[in-house]
Amino acid sequence: MAKNAAKVFFTFHFSLFTLTVLLSGCARMGSPDGGWYDETPPRVIASSPADRGTDVTQNRVTIYFDEYIKMENAQEKVVVSPPQMETPDIKTLGKRIMIQLKDSLKPNTTYTIDFSDAIVDNNEGNPMGNYTFSFSTGDHIDTLECSGYVLNAEDLEPVKGILVGLYSKKDSLAADTLPFLRVSRTDSRGRFVIRGIAPGTYTVGAVQDMDGDYRFSQRGEMMAFSHQEISPSGFLDHRQDTLWADELHIKDIKRIPYIHYKPDDIVLRAFSHTQTDRFFLKADRTDADRFSLFFTAPVSIDSVARFNGAASTQPRLRLLNAPESVDITNWYVMEQYASQGDTLTYWLRDTTLVNQDTLLVEMTTLQTDTTGTLRLATDTLEVLAKTPLAKRLKKQEEANKEWRKDMEKRLKEREKMLARIESEEERRMVPEVDTVMPMPRLTPKYDVKQSMDPDGSIRFSFPYPLARMDTAAIHLYVEQDSMWFRAPYVIHTTDTLPTQRNWELYSEWIPGARYSFEVDTLAFEDIYGNTSVPYKTGITIRELNEYASLFVNITETDTCDVVVELLSASDKPLRKAVTKNRTAEFYYVTPGKYFMRAFIDRNGNGTWDAGDYYNDIQPEEVYYYQEEIECKAKWDYTKQWTLRSVPLFKQKPSSLVKAKADKQKTIKHRNADRAKEKGIPMPEK
């Protein structure tokens, strides 16, 4: 009996306990009418070792929080300094974060674990804010900091996620041999903060560390270096802290004391090295009439000076399997692709070679050896046509059949038409059908604007290298007083090598005048004997009152040329001008809105050049004009520009910046909306 009573008593209380747990669990998950949101960020309640602890010997760090937490983008945001050669093991477990440092601890060193804004609570995602944990293996903590920005040297774009670090003063040019002493990583605005610095003098560098060795070890890694010495320091300062009652109303503004660390405006200009190690990559013969040789880099004229003219800047080729009928001393025309000159194309002059599926070519050229030195190297290349001759002949025969079929159809139609016509005079007017397949004709590609700027030009190009141009068959006429007169012009090729496939024609265009550009038949002939067809088009030169003029006065006294570029709203260069007496002049500016960029042209080649760490050369300096410029027709504009009046990281207009900053993590303050919705007071914090 007592045993049964006890059983009933236990069953009743167990059921009551289960019901209570279920109800409390339901209540925690949310009430039917909606409860208050958790708006409290995570808070550290303990750690082992203690935050800012000294004489630490353990490699394991555990940080405890007052609620369940998680880390977002930990691999990208969490940085341990000094840098760890072996990647630390960092993980979250419930209400704690555990960090296992696998490198041996250095004596008398301050360690910092910078979590940035990676830590948020598990349920609502409330951010803890920027958080850094530190400890020391010595008897004191180093607390100095420095900060700044890393920008792309070419266009001042913020560089996100690049590693930034310190070197001792004596190691300012050791980026390729020594790892950083202390490190940080840039955020989406390109900003970095290096913490835990000991008093002293340092230099700062950056590297897009692809192999995790905390130094510049690969030429393909984006990097920045500087000889500017910094001595971090700190002083007591104040900042304003705004307390919000809700999203719209300010509750209070307080002055909060803090330690202001300097320098806080370091700017590093990151760049990628121009490839100089030259290796042969491949030979390609996609089209039977030409083949291309691909290299990793071009060869400059300076690099072959030590060969006393024995080597050319271009490869020497010898055809090993040429038929007897082919002149092996003049069997190709070379063409250089791209401004870098790392791709060379060879047009086959003789159709016998075009019809040959395999070319054996001995190539002697300068290539970089294992020591990084350019030396002559000889290779034998087997250059195969992508489409064999048999397949090409079959395709040509199919085209011939189609032409003959079409020709026979037109002949029958002509015979039927003649049968219906009785008048001999009308029969003679019926056109003949050409029974001989026409030879292919050379068809130039003309780039002629019907409405041209007064400083414009006519451009035309050819599908094959030219063998002949008859300038007497090229005509330019201008209309004056309803009469047409010959207009003078200048024509020249824009190719650097003798393929002569691209041409440009200039004239002293008269604003408002009409022109006629005409090309007679047979004016051009390519290396295969194909001749051109006639061409004619009209051109109207726009009036001067349709344009604006812009003059930019550069106030700096730098002795080098300054190249000023007009930019579109997408940061694309539209026009450029080299300063003359410190003034860049832009005439015939189409009305519209523009931006401006300038660079110091230190080598005078008219183009922006990257740096070279190995030769201690910084990239050419780039600057942005901060304001948008609106040009209206018939107006002349003059702008004064002091290039260095604004820090580089503030120069580029926000509308041009492509790398938009990540949205800052904030507490959502949804309880204010809930209180307004329910008509009840906010919960007390």
FENDA-V525697 format. One record per helix or strand. SS is the DSSP state (h for helix, s for strand). FROM is the first residue (numbers start at 1). TO is the last residue. Records with the same first field share a line. If there is no record, write none. Layout:
BEGIN
SS->FROM-TO, FROM-TO
END
This chain:
BEGIN
h->2-29, 74-77, 169-171, 302-307, 351-354, 389-420, 424-429, 471-473, 544-546, 613-615, 648-650, 654-656, 670-678
s->44-48, 53-53, 60-65, 69-71, 79-81, 89-93, 96-100, 110-116, 119-121, 127-127, 131-136, 144-152, 158-158, 163-168, 183-185, 191-197, 202-207, 223-224, 230-230, 233-244, 250-262, 266-271, 280-284, 290-295, 316-319, 332-337, 343-348, 358-368, 374-384, 442-442, 445-447, 451-452, 458-461, 466-469, 474-480, 483-486, 490-493, 502-506, 514-519, 524-526, 531-532, 535-541, 547-554, 561-567, 573-578, 580-580, 583-590, 592-601, 612-612, 617-617, 622-624, 629-631, 636-641
END
